[in-house]
Amino acid sequence: MSSSRDDFSIAFRSALLQRGAAQKFSLFFLIILAISIFFLDSYGFSFMKPVRAIINDGIYRVSLVASSPTRFFPQATEGITELINIKNENKKLKNELEAFKQKELKVEYLTNQNKNLKQFLDSDEKLFTKNIVVAKVLLDKSSPYLRSIIINRGSKSGVLKGMAVLDKDYLVGRIVETNYLSSRVLLLSDLNSRIPVTFGEDGIQAILKGTGSSRPMLEYLPEEYVIEEGIDVFTSGKDRIFFPGSPVGTTNDKGEVILFSESSQLSFVKIDKGKHHKEDF
């Protein structure tokens, strides 16, 4: 009997300590109920045993319900903290992935540049002579009529104004401005470009005039001369700027010259310091 009273007392105190129990029972009712149960239980009435068991079960259930918030909130707080940590870790991994992607793209760009340069070097056995300077195109300055490029070689590399600039063996323009580490190249298609050329079996002399488009025109041809299509055009050297014989392009039936080198696709060029009349500059 004493053990039963102790169990009931423990359950009763537990019920009083839980805030949620106040929502189900009033304190006064619990006190009256407890006194009544103690009184009846002290006289050992037989019907008290099942009543006591039912009351204990009810109090245990109420205690369980009342203590649920105290068990739920720590779990919820732990779950929210874990979610925040996962979100931060995901953001960190995303930034690292973006950094790796940028590095991969940079490696791809450098690989393509190296491959392009290797092909350029392998295409010409004369590049390793002292008269050849290999330059990289830094900037393509194009407008409706003006066409020029900026290269990464200047007076430090021995580049002088007037030197021929070639793509493989094809003439693309000439140096018109030099700095210590860079130079500007006037392309054949520039509106201000004029070079003397020769073509055909008869050695026809003409001036190749830039038009601002990709195809310069032939001017100052012999009277009533009819231009045939598919004739190769070379520098004549009469301007004492370029040595004769540099390939330029091929003619069409409109008097235009289709250049052998597409200037908009240039990545590397070579400057032939040997093909230059130094005494004129």
NORGI-V935823 format. One record per pair of residues at least 4 apart in sequence whose C-alpha atoms are under 7 Angstrom apart, sorted by the first residue. I is the first residue (numbers start at 1). J is the second residue. D is the distance in whole Angstrom. If there is no record, write none. Layout:
<<I J D> <I J D>>
This chain:
<<1 5 6> <2 6 6> <3 7 6> <4 8 6> <5 9 6> <6 10 6> <7 11 6> <8 12 6> <8 56 6> <9 13 6> <10 14 6> <11 15 6> <11 56 7> <11 59 6> <11 60 7> <12 16 6> <13 17 6> <14 18 7> <14 63 7> <15 21 6> <15 59 7> <15 63 6> <16 21 7> <18 63 7> <18 66 6> <18 67 7> <19 66 7> <20 66 5> <21 25 6> <21 62 7> <21 66 6> <22 26 6> <25 29 7> <25 30 7> <26 30 6> <27 31 6> <28 32 6> <29 33 6> <30 34 6> <31 35 6> <32 36 6> <33 37 6> <34 38 6> <35 39 6> <36 40 6> <37 41 6> <38 42 6> <39 43 7> <40 44 7> <40 45 7> <41 45 6> <41 48 6> <47 51 7> <48 52 6> <49 53 6> <50 54 6> <51 55 6> <52 56 6> <53 57 6> <54 58 6> <55 59 6> <56 60 6> <57 61 6> <58 62 6> <59 63 6> <60 64 6> <61 65 6> <62 66 6> <63 67 6> <64 68 6> <67 71 7> <68 72 6> <69 73 6> <71 75 7> <72 76 6> <73 77 6> <74 78 6> <75 79 6> <76 80 6> <77 81 6> <78 82 6> <79 83 6> <80 84 6> <81 85 6> <82 86 6> <83 87 6> <84 88 6> <85 89 6> <86 90 6> <87 91 6> <88 92 6> <89 93 6> <90 94 6> <91 95 6> <92 96 6> <93 97 6> <94 98 6> <95 99 6> <96 100 6> <97 101 6> <98 102 6> <99 103 6> <100 104 6> <101 105 6> <102 106 6> <103 107 6> <104 108 6> <105 109 6> <106 110 6> <107 111 6> <108 112 6> <109 113 6> <110 114 6> <111 115 6> <112 116 6> <113 117 6> <114 118 6> <115 119 6> <116 120 6> <117 121 6> <118 122 6> <119 123 6> <121 127 7> <124 168 7> <127 132 6> <128 132 7> <131 272 6> <131 273 5> <131 274 5> <132 270 6> <132 271 6> <132 272 5> <132 273 6> <133 270 5> <133 271 5> <133 272 7> <134 269 6> <134 270 4> <134 271 6> <135 151 6> <135 152 6> <135 153 6> <135 268 6> <135 269 5> <135 270 6> <136 151 5> <136 152 6> <136 267 6> <136 268 4> <136 269 6> <137 149 7> <137 150 6> <137 151 5> <137 152 7> <137 266 7> <137 267 5> <137 268 6> <138 150 5> <138 151 5> <138 152 6> <139 149 6> <139 150 5> <140 148 6> <140 149 5> <140 150 6> <141 147 6> <141 148 5> <141 149 6> <142 146 6> <142 147 5> <142 148 6> <143 147 6> <144 212 6> <145 190 6> <145 191 6> <145 211 7> <145 212 4> <145 213 7> <146 190 5> <146 191 6> <146 212 6> <147 186 7> <147 187 6> <147 189 6> <147 190 5> <147 212 7> <148 184 7> <148 185 5> <148 186 5> <148 187 5> <149 184 6> <149 185 5> <149 186 7> <150 182 7> <150 183 6> <150 184 5> <150 185 6> <151 182 6> <151 183 5> <151 184 6> <152 181 6> <152 182 5> <152 183 7> <153 157 6> <153 159 7> <153 181 5> <153 182 5> <153 183 6> <154 158 7> <154 159 5> <154 178 6> <154 179 5> <154 180 5> <154 181 4> <154 182 4> <154 183 5> <155 159 5> <155 160 6> <155 178 6> <155 179 6> <155 180 5> <155 181 7> <156 180 5> <156 181 6> <160 178 7> <161 175 5> <161 176 5> <161 177 6> <161 178 6> <162 174 6> <162 175 5> <162 176 6> <162 241 6> <163 174 6> <163 175 5> <163 271 7> <163 272 7> <163 273 6> <163 275 7> <163 276 5> <164 173 6> <164 174 5> <164 175 7> <164 242 7> <164 271 6> <164 272 6> <164 275 7> <164 276 7> <165 171 6> <165 172 6> <165 173 5> <165 174 5> <165 269 7> <165 270 6> <165 271 5> <165 272 7> <166 170 5> <166 171 4> <166 172 5> <166 269 6> <166 270 5> <166 271 6> <167 171 6> <167 172 7> <167 261 7> <167 269 5> <167 270 6> <169 247 7> <170 246 6> <170 247 5> <170 248 6> <170 260 6> <170 261 6> <171 246 6> <171 247 6> <171 248 5> <172 187 6> <172 188 6> <172 261 7> <173 185 6> <173 186 5> <173 187 4> <173 188 5> <174 185 5> <174 186 6> <174 187 7> <175 183 7> <175 184 6> <175 185 5> <175 186 6> <176 184 6> <176 185 6> <176 186 6> <177 183 6> <177 184 5> <178 182 6> <178 183 4> <178 184 6> <179 183 6> <186 190 7> <188 193 6> <188 210 6> <189 193 7> <189 210 4> <189 211 6> <189 212 5> <189 213 6> <189 214 6> <189 215 6> <189 216 6> <190 210 5> <190 211 6> <190 212 5> <191 210 5> <191 211 5> <191 212 5> <192 210 6> <193 209 6> <193 210 5> <194 207 6> <194 208 6> <194 209 5> <194 210 7> <195 207 6> <195 208 5> <195 209 7> <196 206 6> <196 207 5> <196 208 6> <196 235 6> <196 236 6> <196 237 7> <196 238 6> <196 239 7> <197 205 6> <197 206 5> <197 207 6> <197 208 6> <197 233 7> <197 234 5> <197 235 4> <197 236 5> <198 203 6> <198 204 5> <198 205 5> <198 206 6> <198 233 6> <198 234 5> <198 235 6> <198 236 5> <199 203 5> <199 204 5> <199 205 7> <199 231 7> <199 232 6> <199 233 5> <199 234 6> <200 204 6> <200 231 6> <205 221 7> <206 218 6> <206 219 6> <206 220 5> <206 221 5> <207 218 6> <207 219 5> <207 220 6> <208 216 6> <208 217 6> <208 218 5> <208 219 6> <209 216 5> <209 217 5> <209 218 6> <209 219 7> <210 216 4> <210 217 7> <211 216 5> <211 217 7> <215 256 6> <215 257 6> <215 258 6> <215 259 7> <216 256 6> <216 257 6> <217 255 6> <217 256 4> <217 257 6> <218 255 6> <218 256 6> <221 225 7> <227 253 6> <227 255 6> <228 252 7> <228 253 6> <229 251 5> <229 252 4> <229 253 5> <230 250 6> <230 251 5> <230 252 6> <231 250 5> <231 251 5> <232 249 6> <232 250 4> <232 251 7> <233 247 6> <233 248 6> <233 249 5> <233 250 6> <234 245 5> <234 246 5> <234 247 5> <234 248 5> <235 244 5> <235 245 5> <235 246 5> <235 247 7> <235 248 7> <236 244 5> <236 245 6> <237 241 7> <237 242 5> <237 243 5> <237 244 4> <240 277 6> <241 276 6> <241 277 6> <242 275 6> <242 276 6> <243 275 6> <243 276 7> <248 259 6> <248 260 6> <249 257 6> <249 258 5> <249 259 4> <249 260 5> <250 257 5> <250 258 5> <250 259 7> <251 255 7> <251 256 6> <251 257 5> <251 258 6> <252 256 6> <252 257 6>>
